[in-house]
Amino acid sequence: MTECSLNSIRYLRHIDLPGLGFDGQEKICAGSVALVGIGGLGAAAALYLAGAGVKHLILIDDDKVEESNLQRQILYTESDIGTLKTTASQQRLSALNSIIHITTHATRIVEENAHGFLQSADVVLDCSDNFQTRFLLNDVCCALKKPLVSASVQGFAGQIATFKPYLGAGHACYRCLFPETPPKGMVPSCPEAGVFGPIVGVMGVMQASEALKELAGIGAGLTSLYMLDSRSMQSKTMQVDKNPTCQTCSKL
Ligand SMILES: [Zn+2]
């Protein structure tokens, strides 16, 4: 008996879903997802991944919960203020699904620890808020041949894509899209620009959706860049071409 069949009532709405079914749910129940950053994006994604019964969640974040986080980081409550996000989210997610296994790393992901943290993940979610981490995750996921679901939010707008450059021709990586870190000051950070709470949740939940599809082996990955402006509700997708001279993926 697998964990899925032992808990088939819990996952019934997935098992009933044409195209996902018991087989897909079993794969989700055997899967592992790493979330780098459990702020607004990661908080939303983690709830759906835990609810869906992903066997192993790896949570990486060195921040503590602050009052200004509560407007959009829906994993946390007022009583969590001052607590490490990894600690608070582990408690909240375990209360939602006590069967899943949660590993926490209350430290910043850097070149020296990234391979070790991400090695056992089937899918990696980039829920970070800085280019340095995004480039690092891209390079490591490329080397480890892991799907990378990358999302970011600015103001009222969000964007998301899934990168699998190791699949070869036609499959771009994050660095094919953004070869270099934009000059300082060109992209304002959250505290400078402000951020609309719900758009962070929308993008985080889309990351969870992409991860579950990857684990279950269903649907089509979001290989284009999907962009949504929540003020106008206008969305567009942009094809991401593989850069033949990309320093990360061109030699794969
Ligand atoms: Zn590339």
Residues whose N, C-alpha, C, O or C-beta is under 5 A from the ligand:
A	BS01	ZN	A172 C173 R175 C176 C246 T248 C249
